Amino acid sequence: MSARTRAAVRRVEAERLWPDAVAAALSRFERAFSHPGRYLEGPYDSPGIEIEDGRDDLEEVLRHLPAGARADLGRLVERIDAEFERRTLPNPGWVSEWTAGRWWWWRLRER
């Protein structure tokens, strides 16, 4: 990401989340994707802190970034989404009002 994008991310984190929320979300995905195998496994950090929570944080930041920074971070998130989708399976039975619009909660991590 560019320095301008990092600055915009820091502003959104300060207004909407907490310092380094994006870095924490990205590191969750990095740790999860570093595990070998086709499918992702259960919780990564600790119970109640799911990789999907990190994706929620990224979505929140993307919604509030200016266009250029949104595109810059968006390219990284697109790669994360593609890998997450590749390593999970659809779970259409889990769609709920709470997860509406957040497809990453509709995926199964284990076969």
N, C-alpha and C positions, 0 to 999 in steps of 0.2 A: 504494500500500500504506500501511497505517496505521503509526504510529510503533511500536506494539506488535508488529506483524508484522515490521517491520525489525529490532527488537531480538531477536525470536525467531530470525530468519534469521541474524543475526550470531552467536548462540549455537551454532546448528547448524553454521555455517561453521567456527567455532573448534574444534568437536568432531570434525567429519567431513571437512571439505574444507580451505579456506584463506580468508583474508579477501577479501571482495569476489567470491567465486566466483559468486554469483547475479547480481551486477551484470555480471560478465564474460559470463556465459551470455546474459543479456538483451541485452547490446550486440551479441553475435554475431547474434542473430535480427534486431535492429533494422537492422544493416548489411546482412544478407542480404535482408531484405524491402524495403529502400530501393532495390534495383536494379529497374529497370523490366522489364516483361515478365511473361508468364503463368507461366513456369517458372523455378525457381531454377537457378543454374549451379553449377559445380564447387566446390572448396574455397574458403573465404572468407578465412581468416586466413593460413594457410600449410599446406603439405602435412602431413598427420598431425593437424591440428587442425580437426576437422569441426564443423559446426553441431550434428550429432547428439551430439557429446560435451557440448556445452552443455546439451542436453536431458537427458542422463544426470545432469548435476550438479543440474539443477532437480528431477528425480525423487528423487534422493538427499535433497535438502533437504526436499521435500514429505513424504517418508516419516517424517521425524523431527521435524516441527513439531507443536506442539499444535493441536488441532482448529480453533480460531478463526483462527490464523495460516495453517494449511493451506488453509482455505477462501478466505482473502484472497489468498494467492499463487496458489492453484489457479484462481481466476477469471482471472488474468492468463495463466497457463499454458494454460488452455482456449482463449483467444483466439489465442495463439501456435500451438497445435496446429492449430486450424482453418485458419489462414493457411498453415501449413506443409503441411498435407494438401491444401489447395486448389492449392498451387503445385508439388506433386510428383505422381508417379504410383506406383501400387502395383508392387511387385517381389516377388511371393510366392515366387519361386525363390531368394531370398536369405535366407530364414528359416533360422536356425541355433540351436543350443543357446545360443550366446553372446548372441544377440539376443532370446531368449525373453522375452516380456512387454514388449519395447521396440519397439513398432510403428514408431517414427520411423526405425529402422535398415532397415526393410523398404520404403523409398520410394526412387524414382529421382528425381533432381533435374533431369535433362535428358531431352528427348524423344528 
